Amino acid sequence: MGIPAWIWFVIAAVALVAGLGLLAADRAKEGSRNRERMRWAQLRGWQFVEEDARLPQQWSGGAIGYFGADAAVNVVAGSTFTSDGRRPVFIFDIESEGQIPAVVVAVRCNKKHRIPIEMWLSSVPFQRADMPEMLGPIGSRYAFADDADGARTVITQELVDAADQLGGDVGVAWLENEWVLASVVPTAGPSRLERLLRDLGEIADIVDPFDEDYDAGRHQASAPIPSVGGTPPAPAAGTPVQQPPAEPPAAQD
């Protein structure tokens, strides 16, 4: 004798209720993340937008290439101080196929990195179709770059030590275009993101010191270029704007 139809109806109803419950929980979690990120941006005097589909298109490596990014959501744009000065920053969630697999933190340098370099935790299944060549272990991470010789001029012991300080929840840190980026678990809150910003600011100071006379031979792989990828985001209200140095007066004959 077959199973009565009402039993199938009950099973379907239970499954529907469970699915709706999970969907409501996901939306509640996303709403909580959205409000938390917005409050953080307001406290820092930074800008916040709920979604920016074009922002992730600036990059193709690291977590962007690994997860794929349909859009950036819960986006914060501002600037932060490092030991070398003020640098623009982005913080955003990667949205991929309706899910949030990671949060990306990005700190902008003044020079474009001629050689993209990725630094992955060994515990992360980092392989993807267009993965750069593996250079080998550097501290607790593995380095990847298509130009091995050029990358080794950038990967100093100072950089390795700074990358080791990022933490086990940071799957990858990478250098691409004029940015230093890292991805952290999607549950990371403002306090964790603040620490990661400081750590990435330290890396930015290592690979792109503001003083061009500082240890210039160690940074041969970086070359100054005009702004890439469009105009940098406007600073939030109340954020000081860094002015370029004044031109020296012309010599008198």
ZADO-1210 file (C-alpha; in nm, 4 decimals, padded with zeros to 6 digits):
<atoms>
<atom x="00.0000" y="00.0000" z="00.0000" code="MET" pos="1"/>
<atom x="00.1374" y="00.3419" z="-00.0958" code="GLY" pos="2"/>
<atom x="00.2023" y="00.6325" z="00.1359" code="ILE" pos="3"/>
<atom x="-00.1096" y="00.8446" z="00.1819" code="PRO" pos="4"/>
<atom x="-00.1126" y="01.1736" z="-00.0037" code="ALA" pos="5"/>
<atom x="-00.1619" y="01.3737" z="00.3155" code="TRP" pos="6"/>
<atom x="00.1739" y="01.2526" z="00.4466" code="ILE" pos="7"/>
<atom x="00.3471" y="01.3860" z="00.1373" code="TRP" pos="8"/>
<atom x="00.1603" y="01.7115" z="00.1861" code="PHE" pos="9"/>
<atom x="00.2834" y="01.7364" z="00.5460" code="VAL" pos="10"/>
<atom x="00.6425" y="01.6618" z="00.4380" code="ILE" pos="11"/>
<atom x="00.6257" y="01.9285" z="00.1682" code="ALA" pos="12"/>
<atom x="00.4783" y="02.1806" z="00.4113" code="ALA" pos="13"/>
<atom x="00.7515" y="02.1123" z="00.6687" code="VAL" pos="14"/>
<atom x="01.0210" y="02.1494" z="00.4021" code="ALA" pos="15"/>
<atom x="00.8669" y="02.4769" z="00.2852" code="LEU" pos="16"/>
<atom x="00.8524" y="02.6165" z="00.6379" code="VAL" pos="17"/>
<atom x="01.2133" y="02.5113" z="00.7017" code="ALA" pos="18"/>
<atom x="01.3264" y="02.6721" z="00.3769" code="GLY" pos="19"/>
<atom x="01.1452" y="02.9952" z="00.4552" code="LEU" pos="20"/>
<atom x="01.2985" y="02.9924" z="00.8024" code="GLY" pos="21"/>
<atom x="01.6499" y="02.9575" z="00.6620" code="LEU" pos="22"/>
<atom x="01.5831" y="03.2332" z="00.4095" code="LEU" pos="23"/>
<atom x="01.4538" y="03.4627" z="00.6824" code="ALA" pos="24"/>
<atom x="01.7599" y="03.3859" z="00.8961" code="ALA" pos="25"/>
<atom x="01.9936" y="03.4641" z="00.6051" code="ASP" pos="26"/>
<atom x="01.8165" y="03.7913" z="00.5364" code="ARG" pos="27"/>
<atom x="01.8241" y="03.8839" z="00.9041" code="ALA" pos="28"/>
<atom x="02.1973" y="03.8114" z="00.9157" code="LYS" pos="29"/>
<atom x="02.2568" y="04.0174" z="00.6012" code="GLU" pos="30"/>
<atom x="02.0478" y="04.3017" z="00.7403" code="GLY" pos="31"/>
<atom x="02.2462" y="04.2940" z="01.0631" code="SER" pos="32"/>
<atom x="02.5763" y="04.3021" z="00.8712" code="ARG" pos="33"/>
<atom x="02.4470" y="04.5902" z="00.6599" code="ASN" pos="34"/>
<atom x="02.3468" y="04.7989" z="00.9633" code="ARG" pos="35"/>
<atom x="02.6696" y="04.7217" z="01.1484" code="GLU" pos="36"/>
<atom x="02.8847" y="04.8206" z="00.8504" code="ARG" pos="37"/>
<atom x="02.6819" y="05.1383" z="00.7979" code="MET" pos="38"/>
<atom x="02.7173" y="05.2446" z="01.1633" code="ARG" pos="39"/>
<atom x="03.0910" y="05.1785" z="01.1479" code="TRP" pos="40"/>
<atom x="03.1247" y="05.3940" z="00.8355" code="ALA" pos="41"/>
<atom x="02.9278" y="05.6747" z="00.9983" code="GLN" pos="42"/>
<atom x="03.1439" y="05.6660" z="01.3107" code="LEU" pos="43"/>
<atom x="03.4583" y="05.6918" z="01.0993" code="ARG" pos="44"/>
<atom x="03.3165" y="05.9640" z="00.8742" code="GLY" pos="45"/>
<atom x="03.3450" y="05.7306" z="00.5755" code="TRP" pos="46"/>
<atom x="03.1093" y="05.6688" z="00.2832" code="GLN" pos="47"/>
<atom x="02.8750" y="05.3695" z="00.2677" code="PHE" pos="48"/>
<atom x="02.6799" y="05.2236" z="-00.0247" code="VAL" pos="49"/>
<atom x="02.4759" y="04.9060" z="-00.0213" code="GLU" pos="50"/>
<atom x="02.5985" y="04.7740" z="-00.3574" code="GLU" pos="51"/>
<atom x="02.8518" y="04.8533" z="-00.6285" code="ASP" pos="52"/>
<atom x="02.8636" y="04.6124" z="-00.9220" code="ALA" pos="53"/>
<atom x="03.1658" y="04.7790" z="-01.0849" code="ARG" pos="54"/>
<atom x="03.4031" y="04.7970" z="-00.7893" code="LEU" pos="55"/>
<atom x="03.5232" y="04.4318" z="-00.7974" code="PRO" pos="56"/>
<atom x="03.6034" y="04.4655" z="-01.1685" code="GLN" pos="57"/>
<atom x="03.9184" y="04.6577" z="-01.0731" code="GLN" pos="58"/>
<atom x="04.0809" y="04.3292" z="-00.9692" code="TRP" pos="59"/>
<atom x="04.1045" y="03.9732" z="-01.0962" code="SER" pos="60"/>
<atom x="04.3422" y="03.8061" z="-00.8506" code="GLY" pos="61"/>
<atom x="04.3233" y="03.6747" z="-00.4969" code="GLY" pos="62"/>
<atom x="03.9780" y="03.6257" z="-00.3503" code="ALA" pos="63"/>
<atom x="03.8145" y="03.8083" z="-00.6428" code="ILE" pos="64"/>
<atom x="03.9485" y="03.5513" z="-00.8889" code="GLY" pos="65"/>
<atom x="03.8918" y="03.2586" z="-00.6539" code="TYR" pos="66"/>
<atom x="03.5302" y="03.3228" z="-00.5561" code="PHE" pos="67"/>
<atom x="03.4195" y="03.5305" z="-00.8520" code="GLY" pos="68"/>
<atom x="03.2429" y="03.8529" z="-00.7637" code="ALA" pos="69"/>
<atom x="02.9061" y="03.9457" z="-00.9094" code="ASP" pos="70"/>
<atom x="02.9054" y="04.2650" z="-00.7036" code="ALA" pos="71"/>
<atom x="03.0463" y="04.4342" z="-00.3968" code="ALA" pos="72"/>
<atom x="02.7904" y="04.4879" z="-00.1203" code="VAL" pos="73"/>
<atom x="02.8023" y="04.6747" z="00.2100" code="ASN" pos="74"/>
<atom x="03.0789" y="04.8911" z="00.0648" code="VAL" pos="75"/>
<atom x="03.2758" y="05.1319" z="00.2824" code="VAL" pos="76"/>
<atom x="03.5099" y="05.3879" z="00.1226" code="ALA" pos="77"/>
<atom x="03.7381" y="05.6168" z="00.3164" code="GLY" pos="78"/>
<atom x="04.0985" y="05.6682" z="00.4109" code="SER" pos="79"/>
<atom x="04.3215" y="05.5644" z="00.6973" code="THR" pos="80"/>
<atom x="04.6526" y="05.6749" z="00.8405" code="PHE" pos="81"/>
<atom x="04.9608" y="05.4563" z="00.8177" code="THR" pos="82"/>
<atom x="05.3089" y="05.5325" z="00.9438" code="SER" pos="83"/>
<atom x="05.3840" y="05.6827" z="00.6011" code="ASP" pos="84"/>
<atom x="05.0697" y="05.8955" z="00.5790" code="GLY" pos="85"/>
<atom x="04.7057" y="05.8754" z="00.4702" code="ARG" pos="86"/>
<atom x="04.5910" y="05.6102" z="00.2213" code="ARG" pos="87"/>
<atom x="04.2490" y="05.5499" z="00.0571" code="PRO" pos="88"/>
<atom x="04.0727" y="05.2265" z="00.1554" code="VAL" pos="89"/>
<atom x="03.7788" y="05.0071" z="00.0552" code="PHE" pos="90"/>
<atom x="03.6007" y="04.7443" z="00.2629" code="ILE" pos="91"/>
<atom x="03.3292" y="04.5349" z="00.0985" code="PHE" pos="92"/>
<atom x="03.1602" y="04.1957" z="00.0962" code="ASP" pos="93"/>
<atom x="03.2019" y="03.9812" z="-00.2129" code="ILE" pos="94"/>
<atom x="02.8646" y="03.8685" z="-00.3466" code="GLU" pos="95"/>
<atom x="02.8934" y="03.5511" z="-00.5532" code="SER" pos="96"/>
<atom x="02.5884" y="03.3548" z="-00.6672" code="GLU" pos="97"/>
<atom x="02.3781" y="03.5137" z="-00.3962" code="GLY" pos="98"/>
<atom x="02.6223" y="03.4253" z="-00.1170" code="GLN" pos="99"/>
<atom x="02.8828" y="03.6227" z="00.0800" code="ILE" pos="100"/>
<atom x="03.1996" y="03.4069" z="00.0854" code="PRO" pos="101"/>
<atom x="03.4428" y="03.6723" z="00.2135" code="ALA" pos="102"/>
<atom x="03.5050" y="04.0333" z="00.3081" code="VAL" pos="103"/>
<atom x="03.7725" y="04.2179" z="00.1107" code="VAL" pos="104"/>
<atom x="03.9824" y="04.4960" z="00.2604" code="VAL" pos="105"/>
<atom x="04.1889" y="04.7089" z="00.0205" code="ALA" pos="106"/>
<atom x="04.4487" y="04.9801" z="00.0872" code="VAL" pos="107"/>
<atom x="04.5697" y="05.1942" z="-00.2001" code="ARG" pos="108"/>
<atom x="04.9349" y="05.2642" z="-00.2752" code="CYS" pos="109"/>
<atom x="05.0797" y="05.5518" z="-00.4760" code="ASN" pos="110"/>
<atom x="05.2533" y="05.3239" z="-00.7227" code="LYS" pos="111"/>
<atom x="05.1263" y="05.0394" z="-00.9357" code="LYS" pos="112"/>
<atom x="05.2674" y="04.6975" z="-00.8526" code="HIS" pos="113"/>
<atom x="05.4220" y="04.5836" z="-01.1786" code="ARG" pos="114"/>
<atom x="05.4079" y="04.2224" z="-01.0590" code="ILE" pos="115"/>
<atom x="05.0829" y="04.0891" z="-00.9074" code="PRO" pos="116"/>
<atom x="05.1672" y="03.8676" z="-00.6099" code="ILE" pos="117"/>
<atom x="04.9313" y="03.6434" z="-00.4131" code="GLU" pos="118"/>
<atom x="05.0048" y="03.5075" z="-00.0641" code="MET" pos="119"/>
<atom x="04.7733" y="03.2206" z="00.0296" code="TRP" pos="120"/>
<atom x="04.7403" y="03.0253" z="00.3514" code="LEU" pos="121"/>
<atom x="04.8458" y="02.6662" z="00.2952" code="SER" pos="122"/>
<atom x="04.5176" y="02.5452" z="00.4491" code="SER" pos="123"/>
<atom x="04.3073" y="02.7149" z="00.1788" code="VAL" pos="124"/>
<atom x="04.2180" y="02.5178" z="-00.1400" code="PRO" pos="125"/>
<atom x="04.3439" y="02.8042" z="-00.3533" code="PHE" pos="126"/>
<atom x="04.3676" y="02.6413" z="-00.6966" code="GLN" pos="127"/>
<atom x="04.1750" y="02.8023" z="-00.9823" code="ARG" pos="128"/>
<atom x="04.1950" y="02.7985" z="-01.3617" code="ALA" pos="129"/>
<atom x="04.4120" y="03.1098" z="-01.4039" code="ASP" pos="130"/>
<atom x="04.6267" y="03.0651" z="-01.0933" code="MET" pos="131"/>
<atom x="04.9713" y="03.2296" z="-01.1115" code="PRO" pos="132"/>
<atom x="05.2806" y="03.0142" z="-01.0759" code="GLU" pos="133"/>
<atom x="05.3679" y="02.8939" z="-00.7268" code="MET" pos="134"/>
<atom x="05.6968" y="03.0367" z="-00.6002" code="LEU" pos="135"/>
<atom x="05.7033" y="02.8367" z="-00.2773" code="GLY" pos="136"/>
<atom x="05.6423" y="02.8928" z="00.0933" code="PRO" pos="137"/>
<atom x="05.6994" y="03.2330" z="00.2531" code="ILE" pos="138"/>
<atom x="05.6441" y="03.2096" z="00.6261" code="GLY" pos="139"/>
<atom x="05.3011" y="03.0591" z="00.6912" code="SER" pos="140"/>
<atom x="05.1820" y="03.1273" z="00.3360" code="ARG" pos="141"/>
<atom x="05.2544" y="03.0278" z="-00.0222" code="TYR" pos="142"/>
<atom x="05.3526" y="03.2921" z="-00.2752" code="ALA" pos="143"/>
<atom x="05.2246" y="03.2961" z="-00.6336" code="PHE" pos="144"/>
<atom x="05.3379" y="03.5189" z="-00.9210" code="ALA" pos="145"/>
<atom x="05.3968" y="03.4832" z="-01.2934" code="ASP" pos="146"/>
<atom x="05.7307" y="03.6684" z="-01.2760" code="ASP" pos="147"/>
<atom x="05.9381" y="03.4761" z="-01.0230" code="ALA" pos="148"/>
<atom x="06.2513" y="03.6909" z="-01.0428" code="ASP" pos="149"/>
<atom x="06.0600" y="04.0166" z="-01.0184" code="GLY" pos="150"/>
<atom x="05.8450" y="03.8896" z="-00.7323" code="ALA" pos="151"/>
<atom x="06.1484" y="03.7913" z="-00.5280" code="ARG" pos="152"/>
<atom x="06.2693" y="04.1518" z="-00.5316" code="THR" pos="153"/>
<atom x="05.9413" y="04.2505" z="-00.3657" code="VAL" pos="154"/>
<atom x="05.9057" y="03.9599" z="-00.1200" code="ILE" pos="155"/>
<atom x="06.1483" y="04.0735" z="00.1476" code="THR" pos="156"/>
<atom x="06.1697" y="03.9291" z="00.4977" code="GLN" pos="157"/>
<atom x="05.9919" y="04.2404" z="00.6198" code="GLU" pos="158"/>
<atom x="05.6974" y="04.1640" z="00.3904" code="LEU" pos="159"/>
<atom x="05.6929" y="03.7969" z="00.4942" code="VAL" pos="160"/>
<atom x="05.6831" y="03.8919" z="00.8628" code="ASP" pos="161"/>
<atom x="05.4010" y="04.1399" z="00.8015" code="ALA" pos="162"/>
<atom x="05.2000" y="03.8812" z="00.6049" code="ALA" pos="163"/>
<atom x="05.2429" y="03.6322" z="00.8897" code="ASP" pos="164"/>
<atom x="05.0764" y="03.8819" z="01.1237" code="GLN" pos="165"/>
<atom x="04.7549" y="03.8934" z="00.9195" code="LEU" pos="166"/>
<atom x="04.5996" y="03.5978" z="01.0983" code="GLY" pos="167"/>
<atom x="04.4590" y="03.2553" z="01.0196" code="GLY" pos="168"/>
<atom x="04.1192" y="03.3966" z="00.9164" code="ASP" pos="169"/>
<atom x="04.2788" y="03.5832" z="00.6235" code="VAL" pos="170"/>
<atom x="04.2809" y="03.3301" z="00.3409" code="GLY" pos="171"/>
<atom x="04.4791" y="03.5423" z="00.0973" code="VAL" pos="172"/>
<atom x="04.6591" y="03.8745" z="00.0759" code="ALA" pos="173"/>
<atom x="04.7656" y="04.0050" z="-00.2605" code="TRP" pos="174"/>
<atom x="04.9197" y="04.2962" z="-00.4506" code="LEU" pos="175"/>
<atom x="04.7374" y="04.4020" z="-00.7669" code="GLU" pos="176"/>
<atom x="04.7398" y="04.7257" z="-00.9641" code="ASN" pos="177"/>
<atom x="04.8064" y="04.9946" z="-00.7034" code="GLU" pos="178"/>
<atom x="04.6359" y="04.8098" z="-00.4181" code="TRP" pos="179"/>
<atom x="04.7217" y="04.5846" z="-00.1265" code="VAL" pos="180"/>
<atom x="04.4225" y="04.3583" z="-00.0591" code="LEU" pos="181"/>
<atom x="04.3211" y="04.0756" z="00.1714" code="ALA" pos="182"/>
<atom x="04.0116" y="03.8632" z="00.2239" code="SER" pos="183"/>
<atom x="03.8813" y="03.7659" z="00.5647" code="VAL" pos="184"/>
<atom x="03.5947" y="03.5437" z="00.6784" code="VAL" pos="185"/>
<atom x="03.2469" y="03.6941" z="00.6201" code="PRO" pos="186"/>
<atom x="03.1713" y="03.7031" z="00.9937" code="THR" pos="187"/>
<atom x="03.4477" y="03.9585" z="01.0577" code="ALA" pos="188"/>
<atom x="03.3131" y="04.2611" z="01.2434" code="GLY" pos="189"/>
<atom x="03.4344" y="04.6214" z="01.2555" code="PRO" pos="190"/>
<atom x="03.6991" y="04.5625" z="01.5236" code="SER" pos="191"/>
<atom x="03.8550" y="04.2807" z="01.3207" code="ARG" pos="192"/>
<atom x="03.8404" y="04.4885" z="01.0039" code="LEU" pos="193"/>
<atom x="04.0106" y="04.7774" z="01.1850" code="GLU" pos="194"/>
<atom x="04.3012" y="04.5493" z="01.2798" code="ARG" pos="195"/>
<atom x="04.3242" y="04.4154" z="00.9267" code="LEU" pos="196"/>
<atom x="04.3312" y="04.7702" z="00.7901" code="LEU" pos="197"/>
<atom x="04.6274" y="04.8483" z="01.0157" code="ARG" pos="198"/>
<atom x="04.8085" y="04.5316" z="00.9059" code="ASP" pos="199"/>
<atom x="04.7501" y="04.6045" z="00.5371" code="LEU" pos="200"/>
<atom x="04.8605" y="04.9623" z="00.5926" code="GLY" pos="201"/>
<atom x="05.1891" y="04.8269" z="00.7255" code="GLU" pos="202"/>
<atom x="05.2290" y="04.6116" z="00.4134" code="ILE" pos="203"/>
<atom x="05.1489" y="04.9125" z="00.1944" code="ALA" pos="204"/>
<atom x="05.4222" y="05.1098" z="00.3704" code="ASP" pos="205"/>
<atom x="05.6679" y="04.8257" z="00.3042" code="ILE" pos="206"/>
<atom x="05.5996" y="04.7860" z="-00.0680" code="VAL" pos="207"/>
<atom x="05.5238" y="05.1535" z="-00.1358" code="ASP" pos="208"/>
<atom x="05.6992" y="05.3927" z="00.1022" code="PRO" pos="209"/>
<atom x="05.5975" y="05.7540" z="00.0493" code="PHE" pos="210"/>
<atom x="05.9610" y="05.8645" z="00.0684" code="ASP" pos="211"/>
<atom x="06.0998" y="05.7563" z="-00.2680" code="GLU" pos="212"/>
<atom x="06.4545" y="05.7800" z="-00.1323" code="ASP" pos="213"/>
<atom x="06.3749" y="05.5175" z="00.1297" code="TYR" pos="214"/>
<atom x="06.5603" y="05.1952" z="00.0534" code="ASP" pos="215"/>
<atom x="06.4940" y="05.2515" z="-00.3165" code="ALA" pos="216"/>
<atom x="06.6834" y="04.9434" z="-00.4323" code="GLY" pos="217"/>
<atom x="06.4487" y="04.7131" z="-00.2468" code="ARG" pos="218"/>
<atom x="06.1458" y="04.8447" z="-00.4345" code="HIS" pos="219"/>
<atom x="06.2677" y="04.8225" z="-00.7910" code="GLN" pos="220"/>
<atom x="05.9573" y="04.6246" z="-00.8905" code="ALA" pos="221"/>
<atom x="05.7284" y="04.9232" z="-00.8322" code="SER" pos="222"/>
<atom x="05.6916" y="05.1967" z="-01.0926" code="ALA" pos="223"/>
<atom x="05.4991" y="05.5239" z="-01.0547" code="PRO" pos="224"/>
<atom x="05.2029" y="05.5586" z="-01.2909" code="ILE" pos="225"/>
<atom x="04.9060" y="05.7905" z="-01.3269" code="PRO" pos="226"/>
<atom x="04.5802" y="05.6943" z="-01.1576" code="SER" pos="227"/>
<atom x="04.4519" y="05.3606" z="-01.2872" code="VAL" pos="228"/>
<atom x="04.0978" y="05.2305" z="-01.2927" code="GLY" pos="229"/>
<atom x="03.9251" y="05.5676" z="-01.2841" code="GLY" pos="230"/>
<atom x="03.9243" y="05.8554" z="-01.0416" code="THR" pos="231"/>
<atom x="03.9729" y="05.7567" z="-00.6764" code="PRO" pos="232"/>
<atom x="03.6601" y="05.7805" z="-00.4599" code="PRO" pos="233"/>
<atom x="03.5846" y="06.1211" z="-00.3176" code="ALA" pos="234"/>
<atom x="03.6681" y="06.1433" z="00.0533" code="PRO" pos="235"/>
<atom x="03.3818" y="06.1338" z="00.2985" code="ALA" pos="236"/>
<atom x="03.2557" y="06.4512" z="00.4587" code="ALA" pos="237"/>
<atom x="03.4968" y="06.5711" z="00.7212" code="GLY" pos="238"/>
<atom x="03.7877" y="06.3723" z="00.5786" code="THR" pos="239"/>
<atom x="04.0971" y="06.5844" z="00.5078" code="PRO" pos="240"/>
<atom x="04.2131" y="06.5717" z="00.1483" code="VAL" pos="241"/>
<atom x="04.5807" y="06.4992" z="00.0957" code="GLN" pos="242"/>
<atom x="04.7294" y="06.7731" z="-00.1218" code="GLN" pos="243"/>
<atom x="05.0239" y="06.7161" z="-00.3565" code="PRO" pos="244"/>
<atom x="05.3513" y="06.8796" z="-00.2541" code="PRO" pos="245"/>
<atom x="05.4076" y="07.2276" z="-00.3909" code="ALA" pos="246"/>
<atom x="05.6384" y="07.2619" z="-00.6867" code="GLU" pos="247"/>
<atom x="05.9785" y="07.4112" z="-00.5958" code="PRO" pos="248"/>
<atom x="06.0365" y="07.7657" z="-00.7291" code="PRO" pos="249"/>
<atom x="06.2146" y="07.7913" z="-01.0603" code="ALA" pos="250"/>
<atom x="06.5820" y="07.8771" z="-01.0440" code="ALA" pos="251"/>
<atom x="06.6636" y="08.2402" z="-01.1199" code="GLN" pos="252"/>
<atom x="06.9160" y="08.3178" z="-01.3938" code="ASP" pos="253"/>
</atoms>
